[in-house]
Each structure stands twice: as structure tokens, then as C-alpha cells.
Amino acid sequence: MTFQDIFKSSFVENVEAISVLDMALAMVLAFGVGLFIFFIYKKTYAGVMYSSGFGVTLIALTMITTLVILAVTSNVVLSLGMVGALSIVRFRTAIKEPMDIAFLFWAIAVGIVLAAGMIQLAVFGSLFIGVILFLFANRKEMTNPYIVVLTCDGQKSENKAREYLVKHTKRCSIKSKTAQKGRIELTCEVRLRESDTDFINELSEMDGVESAVLVSYNGDYMS
């Protein structure tokens, strides 16, 4: 067996294993569905700092997964080598938002399903998942939690500030309290009744209140 025979029996056969039309169709569909996943991620993101790079990663991940699965399904030997190669890959990037994990698995699953030829399942499943996430993942609106940080000069001013918060907010609960000589720092979680935040200005002007800070957050609190 000559070198040309080996070249023809391995490389050429692998090239012809998947048609150009199938490859183009799979990659175009992967890009379209990945773009839809990116759109849903952008519309439902509820974290502190939005990262457009992660959204683009979802599109790339969908297309890369489709590319890998197309190669694996066309050659058994390549599939075994791919499993061995991917088993040594380690990712060190931390996932801060729990919903980001769902989007990553969504992109990978779509890539696998598209490469397997189940186009209807990939499209219909993505539409269904997208609608569910769009309806339920970001339903906070006016009930978004806020953190109010108060600095008071004594117990009397603290009680007065707390009564004011209870009166002008939908809900108020104490998260932490730091007491020092002549100074009390109070951290409260509040739910606003309306989008108006002018009450924090009036709160800062009360006697005994040194400062009042209003911060929006995603509902997770660590004391």
C-alpha cells in the first residue's frame, strides 16, 4: 500500500462523508437558533452587569457544537478521539448567574440536536424554551428589591427612619445592623410601591440621619 492509497482511503472518504449542502444547512440553522438564544438572553437578563460577550459566546457555542457533532457522527474513530481530547479540557471561568448555566446547556443541546438532523425538534424546542424564559425569567417589574443603607446618630433617629421606611414602602425587612458609639448603620431590604425614589431624599434630610443610600440588587443577599 502506497502513501497515496492511505491518503485516498482516509482523508478523501472523510471529506465526502458529509455533503457541502448538509454542512451549510446545519451551520446556518445553528447560527439562526443561536441568534434566537442570544436574543432571549438579552431580554431576560436580570443580573447587575450585562455582558455582550457572553451573548456572542452562546451563538458561537451553538455553531461549534453543531460542527463537532457533525464530525463525530460521520466517523467512529474520530468520535473516540474527540471524546479523549475533550476529556482533558478544563474551564476556569466562574458562572456567576444561575440562569447563565441554563443558556449554556440550551446552546449545547441545540447544537447536538441540529447536527443529529432533528431540525424540527431543535426549532420547536428552542421556541418553546424561549417563550417560557421570556414569560417567567424576568417578571420583577415594579417589585424589584432594593437595599437601603442608613447611617444614624442614635436609637431615636433609627426608629424614626425605620417607621418612615415602613410607611413609604411596600415591604421593609432588616438585613444587618452595625452599632458603634454615636453611630448606627442599618441595612434594609425594601420593595417599592411605585417607581418613584424621591422618598430617599426626604429620608436623608431627617434629623439624626447622616446619610441614606438606595441600591438596586437581584434579590441575593449575603450578610
Backbone bond lengths (Angstrom), bond angles and torsions (degrees), N, CA, C in turn:
res aa  C-N    CA-C-N  psi(-1)  N-CA   C-N-CA  omega(-1)  CA-C   N-CA-C  phi
1 M - - - 1.470 - - 1.531 108.78 -
2 T 1.302 115.55 125.47 1.459 120.84 -179.20 1.519 110.93 -86.69
3 F 1.336 115.03 173.15 1.468 120.66 178.80 1.527 111.08 -64.74
4 Q 1.319 116.64 -34.97 1.460 119.97 179.39 1.519 111.87 -67.09
5 D 1.339 116.44 -35.66 1.459 119.39 177.32 1.527 111.38 -65.04
6 I 1.334 115.84 -42.49 1.471 119.13 177.76 1.527 110.58 -63.43
7 F 1.323 116.07 -40.60 1.462 120.42 -179.80 1.523 110.98 -63.63
8 K 1.315 115.98 -42.04 1.468 119.71 -178.59 1.520 111.31 -70.96
9 S 1.312 117.96 -37.83 1.461 120.54 -174.63 1.520 113.04 -75.25
10 S 1.305 117.91 -20.87 1.466 119.45 -177.72 1.514 112.43 -109.86
11 F 1.310 116.02 -60.02 1.457 119.48 -172.27 1.523 112.37 -69.09
12 V 1.331 116.68 -48.19 1.463 120.28 -176.23 1.519 111.29 -64.49
13 E 1.329 117.21 -39.34 1.461 119.69 179.96 1.518 111.27 -65.59
14 N 1.329 116.93 -36.85 1.460 119.86 177.96 1.522 111.93 -67.51
15 V 1.322 115.69 -34.75 1.456 118.98 178.77 1.513 111.04 -65.23
16 E 1.329 116.62 -38.16 1.457 120.74 -177.36 1.522 112.89 -87.95
17 A 1.342 118.45 0.91 1.460 120.63 -177.97 1.519 111.92 -67.08
18 I 1.317 117.45 -35.23 1.459 122.52 178.42 1.516 108.51 -122.69
19 S 1.325 115.71 129.66 1.458 119.54 -178.77 1.518 110.76 -72.93
20 V 1.315 115.16 157.19 1.466 120.43 179.01 1.519 110.68 -63.17
21 L 1.324 117.31 -36.49 1.465 121.16 179.68 1.525 111.41 -63.86
22 D 1.343 116.18 -42.55 1.471 119.57 178.47 1.522 111.43 -64.65
23 M 1.318 116.56 -42.18 1.464 119.88 178.91 1.526 111.67 -63.17
24 A 1.342 116.24 -45.06 1.460 120.14 -179.11 1.523 111.15 -64.92
25 L 1.337 116.18 -42.61 1.468 119.98 -179.81 1.522 111.17 -64.07
26 A 1.331 116.87 -43.06 1.468 120.32 -179.45 1.521 111.28 -65.07
27 M 1.312 117.55 -42.44 1.464 120.69 -178.25 1.526 111.87 -70.18
28 V 1.330 116.98 -38.05 1.468 119.88 178.00 1.525 110.45 -66.14
29 L 1.331 116.66 -43.20 1.460 119.88 177.56 1.522 111.24 -64.98
30 A 1.332 117.05 -38.59 1.471 120.42 177.72 1.521 110.52 -63.11
31 F 1.311 116.54 -40.44 1.470 119.59 178.14 1.524 110.71 -65.49
32 G 1.335 117.38 -42.58 1.466 120.24 -179.69 1.512 112.58 -64.08
33 V 1.325 116.62 -46.66 1.470 119.75 179.98 1.523 110.25 -68.98
34 G 1.334 117.15 -37.59 1.461 119.86 176.34 1.513 112.19 -62.73
35 L 1.322 116.74 -36.42 1.466 120.96 176.21 1.523 110.74 -65.86
36 F 1.329 116.67 -36.66 1.467 120.71 176.56 1.530 110.55 -66.12
37 I 1.328 116.96 -41.19 1.468 120.60 177.22 1.526 110.37 -62.34
38 F 1.323 116.51 -41.64 1.464 120.83 177.30 1.526 111.44 -61.88
39 F 1.329 117.27 -40.10 1.467 121.52 178.68 1.529 110.92 -63.68
40 I 1.331 117.13 -44.77 1.461 120.51 179.19 1.522 110.78 -65.26
41 Y 1.332 116.93 -39.03 1.466 120.48 178.50 1.526 110.65 -62.57
42 K 1.323 116.72 -42.07 1.460 120.87 -178.49 1.526 111.15 -66.84
43 K 1.335 116.86 -38.30 1.460 120.43 -177.24 1.523 113.14 -77.75
44 T 1.322 117.41 -27.18 1.463 120.14 -176.06 1.523 113.17 -103.46
45 Y 1.336 117.83 2.16 1.460 119.34 -177.62 1.523 110.17 -65.76
46 A 1.329 115.72 130.87 1.457 121.09 -177.55 1.523 112.21 -128.37
47 G 1.328 117.33 17.04 1.451 120.45 -179.90 1.513 112.58 -81.64
48 V 1.318 115.46 -169.58 1.461 120.72 -177.12 1.518 111.24 -83.39
49 M 1.331 117.49 -48.92 1.461 121.75 -177.27 1.523 109.13 -123.60
50 Y 1.337 116.14 116.46 1.456 121.71 -179.34 1.526 110.01 -77.33
51 S 1.326 116.75 135.23 1.456 122.12 179.71 1.522 109.22 -115.12
52 S 1.333 116.32 110.73 1.460 120.04 178.02 1.520 111.22 -68.25
53 G 1.330 116.75 -26.56 1.456 120.25 178.23 1.515 112.50 -62.72
54 F 1.326 117.32 -36.36 1.460 120.37 178.29 1.527 110.26 -67.42
55 G 1.336 116.97 -37.16 1.462 119.97 177.04 1.513 112.27 -62.75
56 V 1.335 116.64 -43.17 1.462 120.45 177.00 1.527 110.17 -65.57
57 T 1.328 116.87 -33.15 1.461 120.72 177.44 1.525 111.44 -62.34
58 L 1.321 117.53 -35.26 1.463 121.03 178.06 1.527 111.04 -62.98
59 I 1.331 116.65 -40.97 1.468 120.06 177.57 1.521 110.12 -64.92
60 A 1.340 115.80 -47.30 1.464 119.99 -179.23 1.526 111.24 -63.61
61 L 1.332 117.14 -38.93 1.460 120.80 -178.56 1.522 111.04 -65.13
62 T 1.326 117.31 -38.99 1.463 120.69 177.17 1.521 111.37 -62.03
63 M 1.325 116.81 -45.01 1.455 121.11 -178.89 1.529 111.72 -70.36
64 I 1.333 116.80 -39.80 1.466 119.91 179.96 1.526 110.80 -65.91
65 T 1.332 117.00 -41.90 1.465 120.32 178.24 1.520 111.02 -62.34
66 T 1.333 116.57 -41.92 1.467 120.12 176.62 1.519 111.15 -60.50
67 L 1.320 116.58 -43.18 1.466 121.36 179.60 1.526 111.12 -62.13
68 V 1.317 116.90 -44.44 1.462 120.90 -178.50 1.522 111.31 -65.95
69 I 1.334 117.20 -44.96 1.462 120.39 -178.06 1.524 111.08 -67.62
70 L 1.329 117.96 -34.71 1.468 120.05 174.76 1.525 110.94 -60.01
71 A 1.322 116.54 -42.60 1.466 120.20 178.58 1.518 111.86 -67.21
72 V 1.333 116.39 -39.71 1.465 120.69 -177.94 1.518 111.27 -66.85
73 T 1.335 117.17 -42.64 1.456 120.69 -177.34 1.525 112.75 -70.36
74 S 1.311 118.50 -16.83 1.457 121.23 -177.41 1.523 113.05 -92.47
75 N 1.343 117.26 -12.77 1.456 119.60 -175.44 1.518 109.16 -152.09
76 V 1.334 116.83 121.20 1.460 121.52 -178.42 1.530 110.66 -68.38
77 V 1.323 117.47 -42.23 1.460 120.95 179.88 1.525 110.68 -62.44
78 L 1.333 115.43 -40.76 1.460 119.19 178.89 1.528 111.36 -65.68
79 S 1.320 116.71 -34.84 1.462 119.38 179.54 1.521 111.28 -64.65
80 L 1.341 117.18 -39.85 1.464 119.77 177.69 1.516 111.56 -66.62
81 G 1.315 116.28 -40.44 1.458 119.60 177.38 1.517 112.13 -66.71
82 M 1.335 116.99 -35.14 1.458 120.68 179.29 1.521 110.80 -66.78
83 V 1.328 117.07 -40.41 1.464 120.70 178.02 1.525 110.54 -61.76
84 G 1.324 116.40 -43.04 1.459 119.61 178.74 1.517 112.91 -66.20
85 A 1.338 116.30 -37.25 1.470 119.66 -179.80 1.518 111.34 -69.62
86 L 1.323 116.67 -43.02 1.465 120.06 -178.06 1.520 112.43 -72.11
87 S 1.323 117.38 -21.11 1.470 119.76 -178.44 1.524 112.38 -70.81
88 I 1.333 118.04 -18.61 1.464 120.46 -179.68 1.523 112.12 -98.38
89 V 1.331 117.38 -0.09 1.455 120.55 -179.86 1.521 109.32 -80.52
90 R 1.311 116.82 134.40 1.459 122.29 178.45 1.519 109.40 -127.13
91 F 1.333 115.98 131.69 1.454 121.60 179.07 1.515 108.60 -109.36
92 R 1.326 116.93 129.48 1.457 122.69 -176.06 1.524 112.91 -105.05
93 T 1.336 118.04 -3.72 1.463 120.31 -178.27 1.524 110.04 -72.75
94 A 1.336 116.62 127.25 1.461 121.00 -179.72 1.525 110.36 -82.68
95 I 1.328 115.44 138.52 1.462 121.83 176.50 1.519 107.74 -93.66
96 K 1.335 116.95 112.56 1.461 121.30 -174.71 1.518 112.37 -85.59
97 E 1.338 117.75 -36.18 1.455 121.36 -178.18 1.529 109.80 -99.92
98 P 1.342 118.85 129.45 1.476 120.25 179.17 1.524 113.18 -59.44
99 M 1.332 117.55 -34.44 1.457 120.10 -179.09 1.522 112.05 -67.62
100 D 1.335 117.80 -24.32 1.465 120.23 178.39 1.522 111.04 -61.82
101 I 1.339 117.17 -34.08 1.460 120.58 178.83 1.522 110.19 -64.61
102 A 1.343 116.56 -40.66 1.464 120.24 178.81 1.522 110.99 -62.25
103 F 1.331 117.20 -41.23 1.465 120.41 179.63 1.528 111.12 -67.87
104 L 1.329 117.74 -36.58 1.463 120.41 177.55 1.531 110.99 -63.94
105 F 1.324 117.16 -46.42 1.458 120.58 178.36 1.530 110.97 -65.57
106 W 1.312 116.55 -35.51 1.461 120.96 177.27 1.530 110.41 -61.19
107 A 1.317 117.33 -47.57 1.462 121.24 179.96 1.522 111.27 -62.84
108 I 1.334 117.34 -42.26 1.466 120.70 179.62 1.520 110.81 -65.99
109 A 1.339 116.96 -44.18 1.463 120.75 -179.28 1.524 111.61 -62.10
110 V 1.327 116.91 -41.64 1.464 120.20 178.74 1.523 110.61 -63.56
111 G 1.322 117.46 -41.69 1.455 120.36 177.94 1.525 112.09 -60.71
112 I 1.331 117.31 -41.26 1.462 121.25 179.65 1.525 110.86 -66.91
113 V 1.328 116.32 -45.75 1.465 120.45 -177.37 1.524 111.38 -66.03
114 L 1.324 117.39 -40.77 1.462 120.16 178.62 1.527 111.30 -64.36
115 A 1.324 116.94 -44.01 1.464 120.00 -179.87 1.518 111.94 -65.76
116 A 1.341 116.98 -26.22 1.464 120.83 177.26 1.514 112.48 -79.19
117 G 1.326 117.68 -4.35 1.458 121.21 177.98 1.511 115.28 90.37
118 M 1.321 117.48 4.14 1.469 120.92 -179.79 1.523 109.22 -90.97
119 I 1.318 115.94 72.06 1.462 121.77 -174.16 1.523 110.99 -67.16
120 Q 1.318 116.79 -44.30 1.470 120.03 -178.60 1.524 111.75 -61.99
121 L 1.330 116.17 -41.12 1.472 119.76 178.44 1.515 110.92 -64.21
122 A 1.329 117.62 -41.85 1.459 121.04 -179.42 1.514 111.52 -64.87
123 V 1.340 117.04 -44.51 1.469 120.83 -177.61 1.524 110.71 -70.67
124 F 1.335 116.53 -50.40 1.466 119.52 -178.00 1.529 111.02 -65.16
125 G 1.341 116.30 -42.13 1.462 119.12 179.49 1.514 112.16 -63.54
126 S 1.332 117.27 -39.15 1.466 120.37 178.93 1.521 111.23 -67.33
127 L 1.329 116.85 -40.78 1.467 119.79 177.54 1.525 110.97 -62.57
128 F 1.323 116.37 -43.09 1.467 120.48 -179.25 1.522 111.19 -65.18
129 I 1.337 116.62 -46.60 1.467 120.68 178.74 1.522 110.70 -63.46
130 G 1.337 116.80 -41.02 1.457 120.39 -179.83 1.511 112.84 -62.17
131 V 1.348 116.71 -41.84 1.464 120.44 178.88 1.522 110.80 -65.18
132 I 1.337 116.96 -42.67 1.466 121.00 179.75 1.526 110.99 -62.25
133 L 1.327 116.79 -45.56 1.463 119.83 179.48 1.521 111.56 -66.56
134 F 1.321 116.56 -39.24 1.460 120.12 -179.71 1.530 111.56 -64.15
135 L 1.333 116.70 -33.66 1.463 120.67 -178.06 1.523 113.14 -81.88
136 F 1.337 117.47 -32.84 1.463 119.76 -169.93 1.527 114.42 -115.44
137 A 1.321 119.01 -20.82 1.461 119.64 -172.67 1.515 113.66 -77.28
138 N 1.299 118.49 -20.29 1.473 119.77 -174.89 1.519 111.06 -136.57
139 R 1.309 117.66 46.24 1.460 122.25 -178.87 1.521 111.81 -96.89
140 K 1.325 116.88 57.79 1.463 120.96 179.29 1.517 111.71 -102.80
141 E 1.313 116.58 -45.62 1.455 123.33 176.81 1.524 111.05 47.52
142 M 1.345 116.39 -119.14 1.464 120.45 -174.45 1.528 112.73 -81.66
143 T 1.328 118.29 -4.62 1.464 120.09 -178.91 1.531 111.50 -97.57
144 N 1.327 117.41 16.44 1.463 120.39 178.22 1.524 110.11 -57.81
145 P 1.312 118.23 134.78 1.462 120.40 179.56 1.530 111.10 -75.35
146 Y 1.303 114.99 148.75 1.467 122.19 176.62 1.520 108.40 -130.51
147 I 1.313 115.06 154.17 1.455 122.09 175.01 1.527 108.67 -111.41
148 V 1.319 115.85 127.19 1.464 122.04 176.33 1.524 108.02 -109.67
149 V 1.323 115.92 123.93 1.459 122.15 178.79 1.522 108.01 -110.03
150 L 1.323 116.30 115.01 1.463 122.44 -177.43 1.523 110.48 -111.03
151 T 1.315 114.68 140.46 1.462 121.15 173.53 1.520 107.80 -120.69
152 C 1.332 116.01 114.09 1.467 121.75 -175.80 1.531 109.35 -118.38
153 D 1.341 114.03 162.18 1.465 118.79 -177.92 1.513 113.22 -97.58
154 G 1.334 117.99 1.81 1.451 119.43 179.86 1.520 112.15 179.76
155 Q 1.352 115.34 177.91 1.455 121.37 -177.85 1.516 112.04 -66.66
156 K 1.329 116.02 -37.46 1.460 119.55 -177.53 1.534 111.49 -64.26
157 S 1.312 116.42 -46.90 1.466 119.66 179.14 1.529 111.21 -67.54
158 E 1.325 117.20 -31.09 1.470 120.10 177.69 1.520 110.77 -65.32
159 N 1.328 117.03 -46.60 1.460 120.16 179.30 1.528 111.71 -62.03
160 K 1.309 115.72 -38.90 1.455 120.18 179.42 1.533 110.95 -66.16
161 A 1.328 117.30 -40.53 1.464 121.22 178.86 1.521 111.13 -67.88
162 R 1.312 118.01 -39.31 1.464 121.43 178.45 1.521 110.97 -65.19
163 E 1.314 117.61 -41.94 1.463 120.52 177.37 1.526 111.12 -61.91
164 Y 1.319 115.80 -37.07 1.469 119.98 178.73 1.536 110.47 -66.31
165 L 1.332 116.42 -41.68 1.455 119.99 179.12 1.526 111.90 -64.57
166 V 1.321 116.73 -43.72 1.468 120.63 179.16 1.521 110.90 -61.27
167 K 1.326 116.56 -35.57 1.457 121.18 -177.65 1.527 112.37 -74.84
168 H 1.316 117.56 -35.17 1.462 120.96 -172.43 1.527 114.02 -104.96
169 T 1.316 118.83 6.39 1.455 121.69 176.56 1.524 110.27 -126.82
170 K 1.324 114.68 162.86 1.455 120.23 -179.70 1.514 111.62 -73.64
171 R 1.316 115.91 -37.09 1.461 121.45 178.54 1.511 109.24 -153.47
172 C 1.311 115.75 143.71 1.462 120.80 -178.45 1.524 108.95 -142.31
173 S 1.329 115.79 125.79 1.461 120.37 178.75 1.529 108.93 -138.21
174 I 1.341 115.63 139.77 1.463 121.50 -178.28 1.527 109.85 -79.99
175 K 1.330 115.50 130.39 1.454 121.39 178.63 1.532 112.12 -102.06
176 S 1.312 116.64 -37.63 1.465 119.64 178.06 1.523 109.20 -158.42
177 K 1.343 114.39 157.78 1.461 120.79 179.78 1.523 108.12 -145.88
178 T 1.329 114.13 126.94 1.464 120.73 178.16 1.516 109.00 -118.67
179 A 1.320 116.30 120.42 1.466 121.21 -177.05 1.523 109.80 -112.53
180 Q 1.315 115.38 126.58 1.450 122.92 173.79 1.527 108.55 -127.26
181 K 1.294 116.62 171.51 1.451 120.12 -179.10 1.529 110.14 -66.70
182 G 1.348 115.39 115.38 1.458 120.99 179.64 1.517 114.17 76.60
183 R 1.342 117.31 12.85 1.462 119.21 -177.91 1.532 110.01 -156.77
184 I 1.326 115.79 134.78 1.470 122.35 177.46 1.528 108.49 -129.78
185 E 1.316 115.50 127.68 1.472 120.52 176.64 1.518 108.62 -111.27
186 L 1.322 116.39 123.58 1.453 122.99 -173.92 1.526 109.23 -120.88
187 T 1.340 115.82 132.48 1.470 121.76 177.35 1.516 108.71 -117.04
188 C 1.332 115.92 120.66 1.464 121.86 -176.52 1.522 110.49 -125.59
189 E 1.311 115.42 143.37 1.468 121.25 171.55 1.526 107.95 -96.44
190 V 1.316 116.61 127.59 1.462 120.72 -177.26 1.522 109.51 -128.00
191 R 1.328 115.07 154.08 1.466 123.35 171.86 1.523 107.46 -119.09
192 L 1.324 115.42 122.86 1.458 119.88 -175.33 1.514 111.17 -78.60
193 R 1.316 115.22 146.92 1.457 120.34 174.61 1.521 111.40 -79.26
194 E 1.308 116.53 -34.41 1.453 122.70 178.73 1.532 108.39 -135.50
195 S 1.325 115.40 175.45 1.466 119.65 -179.91 1.520 112.24 -78.29
196 D 1.324 118.01 -6.91 1.458 121.48 -178.98 1.528 110.35 -73.25
197 T 1.321 115.97 128.06 1.468 120.99 -179.61 1.525 112.00 -114.55
198 D 1.320 117.14 21.65 1.466 120.14 -179.84 1.523 112.75 -68.01
199 F 1.331 116.87 -17.43 1.461 118.92 -178.53 1.523 111.46 -62.92
200 I 1.348 116.31 -26.81 1.465 118.42 -179.48 1.527 110.77 -68.53
201 N 1.336 117.14 -28.56 1.459 120.87 176.74 1.535 110.81 -68.83
202 E 1.322 115.29 -44.07 1.464 119.38 178.41 1.525 110.67 -66.12
203 L 1.343 115.63 -34.86 1.464 119.24 -179.95 1.526 110.90 -66.23
204 S 1.322 117.49 -38.06 1.464 120.67 -178.83 1.518 112.49 -70.46
205 E 1.342 117.32 -21.10 1.465 121.73 -179.16 1.524 113.18 -90.29
206 M 1.326 117.67 -1.50 1.463 120.79 179.70 1.521 110.45 -70.19
207 D 1.305 116.08 149.82 1.463 121.56 178.19 1.528 110.16 -64.28
208 G 1.305 115.84 130.95 1.461 120.89 178.63 1.512 114.55 90.86
209 V 1.336 117.73 -10.35 1.471 121.29 178.79 1.530 108.29 -97.15
210 E 1.320 116.54 113.22 1.462 121.05 -177.77 1.528 112.24 -78.03
211 S 1.330 116.78 -37.78 1.468 120.49 179.37 1.517 109.60 -157.45
212 A 1.335 115.24 153.59 1.461 122.14 177.78 1.529 107.78 -140.72
213 V 1.339 116.15 123.21 1.465 122.09 -176.68 1.516 108.98 -121.86
214 L 1.349 115.91 133.00 1.463 122.30 178.20 1.527 108.39 -113.90
215 V 1.348 116.15 124.08 1.461 121.67 -176.83 1.523 108.92 -129.97
216 S 1.335 116.20 132.65 1.457 121.11 174.64 1.522 109.28 -87.46
217 Y 1.343 116.59 141.20 1.458 120.30 177.97 1.516 108.55 -147.12
218 N 1.337 116.60 176.30 1.464 121.06 -170.44 1.516 113.89 -91.67
219 G 1.305 118.63 7.44 1.467 120.39 177.14 1.516 114.00 101.58
220 D 1.336 118.39 -11.51 1.463 122.11 178.08 1.518 109.61 -94.33
221 Y 1.289 116.18 129.97 1.469 120.21 -176.00 1.504 108.99 -134.78
222 M 1.329 115.71 134.61 1.465 121.90 175.86 1.521 108.87 -120.97
223 S 1.296 116.98 119.89 1.464 120.77 -179.48 1.516 110.56 -90.34
